[in-house]
Amino acid sequence: MMDDLQKLVLEQPLPTEAFFTLVETTANVVAVSERYWQAHGLNGARIRILVEIAKHGGSILPSILAEKIGVTKANISLLLSPLEKEGYIVRADHAEDGRKTVISITGEGQSLLLEHLPHNRQAVAERMNRLDEQELVQLMSLLHKLNRPL
């Protein structure tokens, strides 16, 4: 039985090996970003939420935000509460549908991103700069190809 297990985990077909290499590499690069946030007393997951809200023009529905960051609608409220308590976001009734809530980034949240994102992006770029420009373009092309729906 152990021989079968060893074979299964060690002798992987190329697509499977490529997948797990991609997962490991992603985790290592994400760790660079996470170390930056932790060194500054910040939470990378919360920063990602603020970035997604900013990408969406400063306001977003919780259901759309949940989809963007890959969490359930039920969990998004738990993730938003600390950001609201820290003054980085506010919740308000939707202008057209009072049953809905809109999440908006505050000036304090914007200032946090403006202060820290350039330094965080530089830390990530230093890791990514192990690849030259042509390799980065090729990597982006391959990643876009993997992201296309079947």
Disulfide bonds with the S-S distance in Angstrom:
none
